[in-house]
Amino acid sequence: MENSVCKQDTDRVLLVEGDNDCHVVMALCKAHNVPETFGIYQCGSDSGIIACLSPFTP
């Protein structure tokens, strides 16, 4: 996995589809002084997000 600000393994993660989504969220957080209490993880697609969630579903 490449070392990207959009691929963070932390306890709290916001899943986004693509690189643009990641950068928009980062810009909004910076503009509104949102504390860095979560990471952002780019999953690549809507099905990628579902795949990321699947280990956590019963």
PDB file of N, CA, C, O and CB in Angstrom:
ATOM      1  N   MET A   1       0.850  -1.174   0.000  1.00  0.00           N
ATOM      2  CA  MET A   1       0.000   0.000   0.000  1.00  0.00           C
ATOM      3  C   MET A   1       0.894   1.234   0.000  1.00  0.00           C
ATOM      4  O   MET A   1       1.854   1.324   0.766  1.00  0.00           O
ATOM      5  CB  MET A   1      -0.966   0.000   1.223  1.00  0.00           C
ATOM      6  N   GLU A   2       0.565   2.169  -0.862  1.00  0.00           N
ATOM      7  CA  GLU A   2       1.362   3.385  -0.926  1.00  0.00           C
ATOM      8  C   GLU A   2       1.139   4.239   0.313  1.00  0.00           C
ATOM      9  O   GLU A   2       0.094   4.134   0.955  1.00  0.00           O
ATOM     10  CB  GLU A   2       1.026   4.182  -2.186  1.00  0.00           C
ATOM     11  N   ASN A   3       2.097   5.072   0.653  1.00  0.00           N
ATOM     12  CA  ASN A   3       2.001   5.946   1.813  1.00  0.00           C
ATOM     13  C   ASN A   3       1.240   7.206   1.406  1.00  0.00           C
ATOM     14  O   ASN A   3       1.829   8.137   0.857  1.00  0.00           O
ATOM     15  CB  ASN A   3       3.416   6.298   2.373  1.00  0.00           C
ATOM     16  N   SER A   4      -0.047   7.238   1.671  1.00  0.00           N
ATOM     17  CA  SER A   4      -0.905   8.331   1.247  1.00  0.00           C
ATOM     18  C   SER A   4      -1.696   8.857   2.423  1.00  0.00           C
ATOM     19  O   SER A   4      -2.015   8.104   3.344  1.00  0.00           O
ATOM     20  CB  SER A   4      -1.845   7.883   0.129  1.00  0.00           C
ATOM     21  N   VAL A   5      -2.017  10.142   2.406  1.00  0.00           N
ATOM     22  CA  VAL A   5      -2.857  10.695   3.459  1.00  0.00           C
ATOM     23  C   VAL A   5      -4.266  10.142   3.358  1.00  0.00           C
ATOM     24  O   VAL A   5      -5.045  10.268   4.304  1.00  0.00           O
ATOM     25  CB  VAL A   5      -2.879  12.222   3.386  1.00  0.00           C
ATOM     26  N   CYS A   6      -4.607   9.539   2.241  1.00  0.00           N
ATOM     27  CA  CYS A   6      -5.943   8.981   2.035  1.00  0.00           C
ATOM     28  C   CYS A   6      -5.995   7.488   2.336  1.00  0.00           C
ATOM     29  O   CYS A   6      -6.990   6.833   2.025  1.00  0.00           O
ATOM     30  CB  CYS A   6      -6.397   9.231   0.611  1.00  0.00           C
ATOM     31  N   LYS A   7      -4.965   6.951   2.920  1.00  0.00           N
ATOM     32  CA  LYS A   7      -4.950   5.547   3.333  1.00  0.00           C
ATOM     33  C   LYS A   7      -4.374   5.490   4.737  1.00  0.00           C
ATOM     34  O   LYS A   7      -3.178   5.269   4.929  1.00  0.00           O
ATOM     35  CB  LYS A   7      -4.118   4.654   2.339  1.00  0.00           C
ATOM     36  N   GLN A   8      -5.252   5.693   5.716  1.00  0.00           N
ATOM     37  CA  GLN A   8      -4.789   5.736   7.095  1.00  0.00           C
ATOM     38  C   GLN A   8      -5.448   4.627   7.893  1.00  0.00           C
ATOM     39  O   GLN A   8      -6.671   4.481   7.877  1.00  0.00           O
ATOM     40  CB  GLN A   8      -5.081   7.105   7.729  1.00  0.00           C
ATOM     41  N   ASP A   9      -4.648   3.858   8.581  1.00  0.00           N
ATOM     42  CA  ASP A   9      -5.158   2.819   9.461  1.00  0.00           C
ATOM     43  C   ASP A   9      -5.167   3.360  10.884  1.00  0.00           C
ATOM     44  O   ASP A   9      -4.134   3.413  11.552  1.00  0.00           O
ATOM     45  CB  ASP A   9      -4.303   1.519   9.358  1.00  0.00           C
ATOM     46  N   THR A  10      -6.346   3.759  11.333  1.00  0.00           N
ATOM     47  CA  THR A  10      -6.527   4.258  12.684  1.00  0.00           C
ATOM     48  C   THR A  10      -7.761   3.596  13.271  1.00  0.00           C
ATOM     49  O   THR A  10      -8.451   2.843  12.583  1.00  0.00           O
ATOM     50  CB  THR A  10      -6.656   5.810  12.706  1.00  0.00           C
ATOM     51  N   ASP A  11      -8.041   3.869  14.534  1.00  0.00           N
ATOM     52  CA  ASP A  11      -9.223   3.298  15.179  1.00  0.00           C
ATOM     53  C   ASP A  11     -10.512   3.827  14.567  1.00  0.00           C
ATOM     54  O   ASP A  11     -11.500   3.099  14.471  1.00  0.00           O
ATOM     55  CB  ASP A  11      -9.202   3.593  16.669  1.00  0.00           C
ATOM     56  N   ARG A  12     -10.507   5.087  14.153  1.00  0.00           N
ATOM     57  CA  ARG A  12     -11.687   5.718  13.549  1.00  0.00           C
ATOM     58  C   ARG A  12     -11.346   6.139  12.132  1.00  0.00           C
ATOM     59  O   ARG A  12     -10.415   6.912  11.904  1.00  0.00           O
ATOM     60  CB  ARG A  12     -12.169   6.942  14.387  1.00  0.00           C
ATOM     61  N   VAL A  13     -12.115   5.618  11.182  1.00  0.00           N
ATOM     62  CA  VAL A  13     -11.805   5.868   9.781  1.00  0.00           C
ATOM     63  C   VAL A  13     -13.072   6.275   9.037  1.00  0.00           C
ATOM     64  O   VAL A  13     -14.132   5.679   9.227  1.00  0.00           O
ATOM     65  CB  VAL A  13     -11.168   4.621   9.130  1.00  0.00           C
ATOM     66  N   LEU A  14     -12.953   7.289   8.194  1.00  0.00           N
ATOM     67  CA  LEU A  14     -14.007   7.682   7.280  1.00  0.00           C
ATOM     68  C   LEU A  14     -13.688   7.040   5.936  1.00  0.00           C
ATOM     69  O   LEU A  14     -12.626   7.288   5.366  1.00  0.00           O
ATOM     70  CB  LEU A  14     -14.128   9.247   7.166  1.00  0.00           C
ATOM     71  N   LEU A  15     -14.600   6.219   5.428  1.00  0.00           N
ATOM     72  CA  LEU A  15     -14.393   5.554   4.150  1.00  0.00           C
ATOM     73  C   LEU A  15     -14.925   6.443   3.032  1.00  0.00           C
ATOM     74  O   LEU A  15     -16.059   6.918   3.092  1.00  0.00           O
ATOM     75  CB  LEU A  15     -15.084   4.166   4.127  1.00  0.00           C
ATOM     76  N   VAL A  16     -14.104   6.662   2.017  1.00  0.00           N
ATOM     77  CA  VAL A  16     -14.517   7.440   0.843  1.00  0.00           C
ATOM     78  C   VAL A  16     -14.224   6.611  -0.402  1.00  0.00           C
ATOM     79  O   VAL A  16     -13.444   5.660  -0.368  1.00  0.00           O
ATOM     80  CB  VAL A  16     -13.780   8.829   0.783  1.00  0.00           C
ATOM     81  N   GLU A  17     -14.877   7.001  -1.519  1.00  0.00           N
ATOM     82  CA  GLU A  17     -14.675   6.253  -2.759  1.00  0.00           C
ATOM     83  C   GLU A  17     -13.335   6.554  -3.405  1.00  0.00           C
ATOM     84  O   GLU A  17     -12.531   5.645  -3.611  1.00  0.00           O
ATOM     85  CB  GLU A  17     -15.784   6.558  -3.735  1.00  0.00           C
ATOM     86  N   GLY A  18     -13.084   7.811  -3.726  1.00  0.00           N
ATOM     87  CA  GLY A  18     -11.913   8.132  -4.524  1.00  0.00           C
ATOM     88  C   GLY A  18     -11.020   9.196  -3.921  1.00  0.00           C
ATOM     89  O   GLY A  18     -11.287   9.742  -2.851  1.00  0.00           O
ATOM     90  N   ASP A  19      -9.951   9.469  -4.650  1.00  0.00           N
ATOM     91  CA  ASP A  19      -8.952  10.444  -4.228  1.00  0.00           C
ATOM     92  C   ASP A  19      -9.552  11.841  -4.099  1.00  0.00           C
ATOM     93  O   ASP A  19      -9.226  12.570  -3.162  1.00  0.00           O
ATOM     94  CB  ASP A  19      -7.791  10.465  -5.214  1.00  0.00           C
ATOM     95  N   ASN A  20     -10.428  12.222  -5.034  1.00  0.00           N
ATOM     96  CA  ASN A  20     -11.062  13.537  -4.949  1.00  0.00           C
ATOM     97  C   ASN A  20     -11.905  13.674  -3.688  1.00  0.00           C
ATOM     98  O   ASN A  20     -11.893  14.721  -3.040  1.00  0.00           O
ATOM     99  CB  ASN A  20     -11.926  13.785  -6.179  1.00  0.00           C
ATOM    100  N   ASP A  21     -12.644  12.611  -3.337  1.00  0.00           N
ATOM    101  CA  ASP A  21     -13.451  12.630  -2.116  1.00  0.00           C
ATOM    102  C   ASP A  21     -12.570  12.862  -0.898  1.00  0.00           C
ATOM    103  O   ASP A  21     -12.911  13.636  -0.002  1.00  0.00           O
ATOM    104  CB  ASP A  21     -14.234  11.314  -1.962  1.00  0.00           C
ATOM    105  N   CYS A  22     -11.456  12.194  -0.882  1.00  0.00           N
ATOM    106  CA  CYS A  22     -10.511  12.335   0.226  1.00  0.00           C
ATOM    107  C   CYS A  22     -10.052  13.780   0.370  1.00  0.00           C
ATOM    108  O   CYS A  22     -10.062  14.336   1.468  1.00  0.00           O
ATOM    109  CB  CYS A  22      -9.302  11.416   0.019  1.00  0.00           C
ATOM    110  N   HIS A  23      -9.653  14.378  -0.732  1.00  0.00           N
ATOM    111  CA  HIS A  23      -9.137  15.743  -0.676  1.00  0.00           C
ATOM    112  C   HIS A  23     -10.216  16.764  -0.332  1.00  0.00           C
ATOM    113  O   HIS A  23      -9.927  17.767   0.321  1.00  0.00           O
ATOM    114  CB  HIS A  23      -8.502  16.105  -1.995  1.00  0.00           C
ATOM    115  N   VAL A  24     -11.453  16.525  -0.762  1.00  0.00           N
ATOM    116  CA  VAL A  24     -12.557  17.415  -0.395  1.00  0.00           C
ATOM    117  C   VAL A  24     -12.804  17.356   1.105  1.00  0.00           C
ATOM    118  O   VAL A  24     -12.951  18.392   1.753  1.00  0.00           O
ATOM    119  CB  VAL A  24     -13.841  17.041  -1.164  1.00  0.00           C
ATOM    120  N   VAL A  25     -12.850  16.147   1.660  1.00  0.00           N
ATOM    121  CA  VAL A  25     -13.069  15.992   3.104  1.00  0.00           C
ATOM    122  C   VAL A  25     -11.935  16.663   3.879  1.00  0.00           C
ATOM    123  O   VAL A  25     -12.180  17.351   4.870  1.00  0.00           O
ATOM    124  CB  VAL A  25     -13.171  14.489   3.488  1.00  0.00           C
ATOM    125  N   MET A  26     -10.703  16.464   3.429  1.00  0.00           N
ATOM    126  CA  MET A  26      -9.560  17.081   4.110  1.00  0.00           C
ATOM    127  C   MET A  26      -9.663  18.602   4.074  1.00  0.00           C
ATOM    128  O   MET A  26      -9.395  19.264   5.077  1.00  0.00           O
ATOM    129  CB  MET A  26      -8.238  16.625   3.467  1.00  0.00           C
ATOM    130  N   ALA A  27     -10.048  19.163   2.925  1.00  0.00           N
ATOM    131  CA  ALA A  27     -10.172  20.618   2.792  1.00  0.00           C
ATOM    132  C   ALA A  27     -11.302  21.154   3.675  1.00  0.00           C
ATOM    133  O   ALA A  27     -11.152  22.204   4.299  1.00  0.00           O
ATOM    134  CB  ALA A  27     -10.421  21.002   1.321  1.00  0.00           C
ATOM    135  N   LEU A  28     -12.427  20.446   3.730  1.00  0.00           N
ATOM    136  CA  LEU A  28     -13.535  20.874   4.579  1.00  0.00           C
ATOM    137  C   LEU A  28     -13.142  20.838   6.058  1.00  0.00           C
ATOM    138  O   LEU A  28     -13.462  21.752   6.819  1.00  0.00           O
ATOM    139  CB  LEU A  28     -14.764  19.986   4.338  1.00  0.00           C
ATOM    140  N   CYS A  29     -12.453  19.785   6.447  1.00  0.00           N
ATOM    141  CA  CYS A  29     -12.011  19.677   7.842  1.00  0.00           C
ATOM    142  C   CYS A  29     -11.053  20.815   8.194  1.00  0.00           C
ATOM    143  O   CYS A  29     -11.144  21.398   9.274  1.00  0.00           O
ATOM    144  CB  CYS A  29     -11.331  18.312   8.091  1.00  0.00           C
ATOM    145  N   LYS A  30     -10.147  21.123   7.287  1.00  0.00           N
ATOM    146  CA  LYS A  30      -9.198  22.210   7.531  1.00  0.00           C
ATOM    147  C   LYS A  30      -9.919  23.558   7.597  1.00  0.00           C
ATOM    148  O   LYS A  30      -9.625  24.373   8.471  1.00  0.00           O
ATOM    149  CB  LYS A  30      -8.120  22.237   6.432  1.00  0.00           C
ATOM    150  N   ALA A  31     -10.856  23.796   6.682  1.00  0.00           N
ATOM    151  CA  ALA A  31     -11.576  25.075   6.631  1.00  0.00           C
ATOM    152  C   ALA A  31     -12.445  25.299   7.869  1.00  0.00           C
ATOM    153  O   ALA A  31     -12.667  26.438   8.278  1.00  0.00           O
ATOM    154  CB  ALA A  31     -12.445  25.136   5.378  1.00  0.00           C
ATOM    155  N   HIS A  32     -12.935  24.208   8.463  1.00  0.00           N
ATOM    156  CA  HIS A  32     -13.832  24.320   9.607  1.00  0.00           C
ATOM    157  C   HIS A  32     -13.173  23.885  10.917  1.00  0.00           C
ATOM    158  O   HIS A  32     -13.848  23.657  11.920  1.00  0.00           O
ATOM    159  CB  HIS A  32     -15.073  23.496   9.365  1.00  0.00           C
ATOM    160  N   ASN A  33     -11.854  23.775  10.888  1.00  0.00           N
ATOM    161  CA  ASN A  33     -11.066  23.437  12.091  1.00  0.00           C
ATOM    162  C   ASN A  33     -11.559  22.173  12.793  1.00  0.00           C
ATOM    163  O   ASN A  33     -11.680  22.142  14.018  1.00  0.00           O
ATOM    164  CB  ASN A  33     -11.099  24.598  13.072  1.00  0.00           C
ATOM    165  N   VAL A  34     -11.841  21.145  12.018  1.00  0.00           N
ATOM    166  CA  VAL A  34     -12.255  19.858  12.579  1.00  0.00           C
ATOM    167  C   VAL A  34     -11.004  19.162  13.106  1.00  0.00           C
ATOM    168  O   VAL A  34     -10.037  18.981  12.367  1.00  0.00           O
ATOM    169  CB  VAL A  34     -12.998  18.966  11.506  1.00  0.00           C
ATOM    170  N   PRO A  35     -11.017  18.769  14.386  1.00  0.00           N
ATOM    171  CA  PRO A  35      -9.830  18.097  14.927  1.00  0.00           C
ATOM    172  C   PRO A  35      -9.573  16.764  14.226  1.00  0.00           C
ATOM    173  O   PRO A  35     -10.507  16.091  13.791  1.00  0.00           O
ATOM    174  CB  PRO A  35      -9.989  17.870  16.436  1.00  0.00           C
ATOM    175  N   GLU A  36      -8.310  16.397  14.123  1.00  0.00           N
ATOM    176  CA  GLU A  36      -7.919  15.157  13.448  1.00  0.00           C
ATOM    177  C   GLU A  36      -8.115  13.967  14.382  1.00  0.00           C
ATOM    178  O   GLU A  36      -7.161  13.439  14.953  1.00  0.00           O
ATOM    179  CB  GLU A  36      -6.448  15.233  12.973  1.00  0.00           C
ATOM    180  N   THR A  37      -9.380  13.555  14.524  1.00  0.00           N
ATOM    181  CA  THR A  37      -9.700  12.424  15.399  1.00  0.00           C
ATOM    182  C   THR A  37     -10.025  11.170  14.608  1.00  0.00           C
ATOM    183  O   THR A  37     -10.435  10.159  15.179  1.00  0.00           O
ATOM    184  CB  THR A  37     -10.867  12.773  16.305  1.00  0.00           C
ATOM    185  N   PHE A  38      -9.842  11.232  13.285  1.00  0.00           N
ATOM    186  CA  PHE A  38     -10.126  10.085  12.435  1.00  0.00           C
ATOM    187  C   PHE A  38      -9.217  10.113  11.224  1.00  0.00           C
ATOM    188  O   PHE A  38      -8.683  11.155  10.846  1.00  0.00           O
ATOM    189  CB  PHE A  38     -11.601  10.070  12.004  1.00  0.00           C
ATOM    190  N   GLY A  39      -9.056   8.961  10.633  1.00  0.00           N
ATOM    191  CA  GLY A  39      -8.310   8.854   9.388  1.00  0.00           C
ATOM    192  C   GLY A  39      -9.279   8.777   8.227  1.00  0.00           C
ATOM    193  O   GLY A  39     -10.481   8.606   8.431  1.00  0.00           O
ATOM    194  N   ILE A  40      -8.779   8.899   7.032  1.00  0.00           N
ATOM    195  CA  ILE A  40      -9.578   8.793   5.825  1.00  0.00           C
ATOM    196  C   ILE A  40      -8.989   7.654   5.000  1.00  0.00           C
ATOM    197  O   ILE A  40      -7.778   7.578   4.797  1.00  0.00           O
ATOM    198  CB  ILE A  40      -9.601  10.146   5.018  1.00  0.00           C
ATOM    199  N   TYR A  41      -9.868   6.771   4.529  1.00  0.00           N
ATOM    200  CA  TYR A  41      -9.392   5.635   3.760  1.00  0.00           C
ATOM    201  C   TYR A  41     -10.112   5.592   2.423  1.00  0.00           C
ATOM    202  O   TYR A  41     -11.337   5.483   2.372  1.00  0.00           O
ATOM    203  CB  TYR A  41      -9.597   4.320   4.534  1.00  0.00           C
ATOM    204  N   GLN A  42      -9.363   5.675   1.366  1.00  0.00           N
ATOM    205  CA  GLN A  42      -9.892   5.632   0.001  1.00  0.00           C
ATOM    206  C   GLN A  42     -10.090   4.179  -0.414  1.00  0.00           C
ATOM    207  O   GLN A  42      -9.134   3.406  -0.463  1.00  0.00           O
ATOM    208  CB  GLN A  42      -8.940   6.364  -0.993  1.00  0.00           C
ATOM    209  N   CYS A  43     -11.337   3.810  -0.712  1.00  0.00           N
ATOM    210  CA  CYS A  43     -11.663   2.419  -1.054  1.00  0.00           C
ATOM    211  C   CYS A  43     -11.745   2.166  -2.553  1.00  0.00           C
ATOM    212  O   CYS A  43     -11.760   1.010  -2.976  1.00  0.00           O
ATOM    213  CB  CYS A  43     -12.969   2.033  -0.419  1.00  0.00           C
ATOM    214  N   GLY A  44     -11.798   3.206  -3.358  1.00  0.00           N
ATOM    215  CA  GLY A  44     -11.770   3.034  -4.806  1.00  0.00           C
ATOM    216  C   GLY A  44     -13.114   3.036  -5.504  1.00  0.00           C
ATOM    217  O   GLY A  44     -13.209   3.466  -6.653  1.00  0.00           O
ATOM    218  N   SER A  45     -14.168   2.559  -4.827  1.00  0.00           N
ATOM    219  CA  SER A  45     -15.497   2.507  -5.436  1.00  0.00           C
ATOM    220  C   SER A  45     -16.533   2.234  -4.350  1.00  0.00           C
ATOM    221  O   SER A  45     -16.188   1.960  -3.201  1.00  0.00           O
ATOM    222  CB  SER A  45     -15.563   1.416  -6.548  1.00  0.00           C
ATOM    223  N   ASP A  46     -17.808   2.313  -4.730  1.00  0.00           N
ATOM    224  CA  ASP A  46     -18.843   1.997  -3.751  1.00  0.00           C
ATOM    225  C   ASP A  46     -18.775   0.528  -3.344  1.00  0.00           C
ATOM    226  O   ASP A  46     -18.994   0.201  -2.178  1.00  0.00           O
ATOM    227  CB  ASP A  46     -20.233   2.329  -4.314  1.00  0.00           C
ATOM    228  N   SER A  47     -18.477  -0.355  -4.283  1.00  0.00           N
ATOM    229  CA  SER A  47     -18.326  -1.765  -3.921  1.00  0.00           C
ATOM    230  C   SER A  47     -17.077  -1.982  -3.061  1.00  0.00           C
ATOM    231  O   SER A  47     -17.034  -2.897  -2.239  1.00  0.00           O
ATOM    232  CB  SER A  47     -18.255  -2.636  -5.187  1.00  0.00           C
ATOM    233  N   GLY A  48     -16.063  -1.135  -3.258  1.00  0.00           N
ATOM    234  CA  GLY A  48     -14.874  -1.201  -2.408  1.00  0.00           C
ATOM    235  C   GLY A  48     -15.184  -0.827  -0.976  1.00  0.00           C
ATOM    236  O   GLY A  48     -14.628  -1.405  -0.042  1.00  0.00           O
ATOM    237  N   ILE A  49     -16.077   0.143  -0.797  1.00  0.00           N
ATOM    238  CA  ILE A  49     -16.494   0.534   0.555  1.00  0.00           C
ATOM    239  C   ILE A  49     -17.224  -0.630   1.221  1.00  0.00           C
ATOM    240  O   ILE A  49     -16.978  -0.940   2.387  1.00  0.00           O
ATOM    241  CB  ILE A  49     -17.405   1.797   0.513  1.00  0.00           C
ATOM    242  N   ILE A  50     -18.112  -1.263   0.483  1.00  0.00           N
ATOM    243  CA  ILE A  50     -18.842  -2.412   1.033  1.00  0.00           C
ATOM    244  C   ILE A  50     -17.868  -3.524   1.404  1.00  0.00           C
ATOM    245  O   ILE A  50     -18.028  -4.172   2.438  1.00  0.00           O
ATOM    246  CB  ILE A  50     -19.892  -2.933   0.020  1.00  0.00           C
ATOM    247  N   ALA A  51     -16.866  -3.744   0.571  1.00  0.00           N
ATOM    248  CA  ALA A  51     -15.859  -4.772   0.874  1.00  0.00           C
ATOM    249  C   ALA A  51     -15.082  -4.411   2.131  1.00  0.00           C
ATOM    250  O   ALA A  51     -14.731  -5.292   2.916  1.00  0.00           O
ATOM    251  CB  ALA A  51     -14.889  -4.950  -0.311  1.00  0.00           C
ATOM    252  N   CYS A  52     -14.808  -3.118   2.334  1.00  0.00           N
ATOM    253  CA  CYS A  52     -14.103  -2.688   3.542  1.00  0.00           C
ATOM    254  C   CYS A  52     -14.959  -2.918   4.784  1.00  0.00           C
ATOM    255  O   CYS A  52     -14.430  -3.201   5.859  1.00  0.00           O
ATOM    256  CB  CYS A  52     -13.712  -1.205   3.436  1.00  0.00           C
ATOM    257  N   LEU A  53     -16.271  -2.797   4.641  1.00  0.00           N
ATOM    258  CA  LEU A  53     -17.178  -2.972   5.770  1.00  0.00           C
ATOM    259  C   LEU A  53     -17.501  -4.436   6.054  1.00  0.00           C
ATOM    260  O   LEU A  53     -17.874  -4.770   7.179  1.00  0.00           O
ATOM    261  CB  LEU A  53     -18.454  -2.218   5.517  1.00  0.00           C
ATOM    262  N   SER A  54     -17.370  -5.300   5.080  1.00  0.00           N
ATOM    263  CA  SER A  54     -17.815  -6.677   5.216  1.00  0.00           C
ATOM    264  C   SER A  54     -17.214  -7.433   6.410  1.00  0.00           C
ATOM    265  O   SER A  54     -17.912  -8.262   6.994  1.00  0.00           O
ATOM    266  CB  SER A  54     -17.493  -7.408   3.970  1.00  0.00           C
ATOM    267  N   PRO A  55     -15.960  -7.189   6.799  1.00  0.00           N
ATOM    268  CA  PRO A  55     -15.463  -7.902   7.987  1.00  0.00           C
ATOM    269  C   PRO A  55     -16.200  -7.517   9.272  1.00  0.00           C
ATOM    270  O   PRO A  55     -16.126  -8.235  10.269  1.00  0.00           O
ATOM    271  CB  PRO A  55     -13.980  -7.632   8.162  1.00  0.00           C
ATOM    272  N   PHE A  56     -16.910  -6.385   9.251  1.00  0.00           N
ATOM    273  CA  PHE A  56     -17.562  -5.895  10.456  1.00  0.00           C
ATOM    274  C   PHE A  56     -19.046  -6.217  10.504  1.00  0.00           C
ATOM    275  O   PHE A  56     -19.703  -5.903  11.497  1.00  0.00           O
ATOM    276  CB  PHE A  56     -17.370  -4.417  10.568  1.00  0.00           C
ATOM    277  N   THR A  57     -19.597  -6.837   9.458  1.00  0.00           N
ATOM    278  CA  THR A  57     -21.006  -7.178   9.449  1.00  0.00           C
ATOM    279  C   THR A  57     -21.202  -8.581  10.005  1.00  0.00           C
ATOM    280  O   THR A  57     -20.375  -9.467   9.793  1.00  0.00           O
ATOM    281  CB  THR A  57     -21.582  -7.071   8.030  1.00  0.00           C
ATOM    282  N   PRO A  58     -22.308  -8.771  10.722  1.00  0.00           N
ATOM    283  CA  PRO A  58     -22.549 -10.112  11.324  1.00  0.00           C
ATOM    284  C   PRO A  58     -22.876 -11.162  10.300  1.00  0.00           C
ATOM    285  O   PRO A  58     -23.100 -12.320  10.653  1.00  0.00           O
ATOM    286  CB  PRO A  58     -23.678 -10.047  12.328  1.00  0.00           C
TER     287      PRO A  58
END
